[in-house]
Amino acid sequence: MAIWFHNKKKKPETSDKAKTNDAALSEHASELSPPIDLSLEDSTVDILAKIKSDTFTIGVIAGILGTAVLHILSVIEKSLGLILMSSMQTSGELFLAPAQVNTPAGLIVSAIAHLMIGSAGAVLLAYFIKITGKPFYWLKGLGLAGLMSLGGMGLVVKIMDVAPQMRSDSTTTMFHIFNFLAYGLTVSYIIYKLMDLHAKQQSR
């Protein structure tokens, strides 16, 4: 009987020790997890801050999104029979023969060329807005659209003798000009918003 009572008294001590160890481990784990979460959050915020403070990166992001808008509009117009070729096909013909543009490799080349041209124009606009200021950013975007329409469709296409549809069909040319205007407005708005967010963070 004495041994039984002795063992009965020892069990709670073992249980208490286990609970103490579990509590210590839980506390240790909770102490470790917040710094990991905070470090990931801080690194994400740091990357976003760097993006918003870098003019070149702002231009590239705006250019990619603006080119996407330009491409989507031209694809819709082509599917409706309003234009004879999309803006991406025009970019592809700067590097490829017309018969190669719609091949799998030709589509990849056309997409890369399209994004490069759109990003390059947006980067120039980003630096121009940085130098001249954000007022009337949309007008500067329209200026970029006019410059790219004149330089791209007016000079480059004619000098390199590519995309004859652009010169033989006035409706195609007209819609491409409208698409460039949408591209310029999209790019200038994104640049303005990213620069504005950076300026607000700097003033805090």
Stockholm file with secondary structure:
# STOCKHOLM 1.0

chainA/1-204         MAIWFHNKKKKPETSDKAKTNDAALSEHASELSPPIDLSLEDSTVDILAKIKSDTFTIGVIAGILGTAVLHILSVIEKSLGLILMSSMQTSGELFLAPAQVNTPAGLIVSAIAHLMIGSAGAVLLAYFIKITGKPFYWLKGLGLAGLMSLGGMGLVVKIMDVAPQMRSDSTTTMFHIFNFLAYGLTVSYIIYKLMDLHAKQQSR
#=GR chainA/1-204 SS CHHHHHHHHHHHHHHHHHHHHHHHHHHHHHHHHHHHHHHHHHHHHHHHHHHHHCHHHHHHHHHHHHHHHHHHHHHHHHHTTSCSSCHHHHHHHTTSCHHHHTSHHHHHHHHHHHHHHHHHHHHHHHHHHHHHCSTTHHHHHHHHHHHHIIIIIIIIHHHHTCCTHHHHCHHHHHHHHHHHHHHHHHHHHHHHHHHHHHHHHHHC
#=GC SS_cons         CHHHHHHHHHHHHHHHHHHHHHHHHHHHHHHHHHHHHHHHHHHHHHHHHHHHHCHHHHHHHHHHHHHHHHHHHHHHHHHTTSCSSCHHHHHHHTTSCHHHHTSHHHHHHHHHHHHHHHHHHHHHHHHHHHHHCSTTHHHHHHHHHHHHIIIIIIIIHHHHTCCTHHHHCHHHHHHHHHHHHHHHHHHHHHHHHHHHHHHHHHHC
//
